[in-house]
Amino acid sequence: MGLIEDIRACRICAARFKATATAHEPRPMVWFRPKEEGGTRILIAGQAPGLRVHESGRPFTDRSGDRLRDWMGIGAAEFYDLSRVAVLPMSFCFPGYDAKGADLPPPPVCARTWRALALEALGPVPLTLLVGGAAIRWHLGAKDVSATVADWRGPAARGVFPLPHPSWRNTAWLKRNPWFEADLLPVLRARVREVLDA
């Protein structure tokens, strides 16, 4: 079996997921093309699939995905083209909800087990989007996510854009930080277009 099949077959969090309020089975969401098959142009390093994505079997098939595609300036056809966009979340499975209905964080065991292998299999990528705190912390070692996003120009010069999670829960943050839409998004959209058209 290859790496993608190994990840899809992973059940290391089965007991953890059974103990959540959702009591669901693992369903690893694998959405990347290895370098041997041509790789991809953009890597979206996300957090973890939500319930809708768990049910649909495709990454970002929710309002967060709509917002992320808007941030990138692309439609669903380009987003779901594996030769153009890969999605490697910090946890390949939906982590579940707690008893109050809040999202549980990505289980660290997933990234420890699979992330380095998946990134190696994917190979070099011209542009990486770090979507949310878990991905920003893992890739950049940052502790203050807001400060890291505010200081986006340094990483962006190296082909890495730290972004807040596009969840509706971050709408207030976006309103408090109008520079994100005014300054960062035009640069991000231009870079996405440049990379996809190369």
Secondary structure by P-SEA (a helix, b strand, c coil): ccaaaaaaacccaaaaaaacccccccccccccccccccccccccccccccaaaaaaccccccaaaaaaaaaaccccccccccccccccccccccccccccccccccccccccccaaaaaaaaccccbbbbccaaaaaaacccccaaaaaaaaaaaaaacbbbbccccccaaaaaaaccccccccaaaaaaaaaaaaac
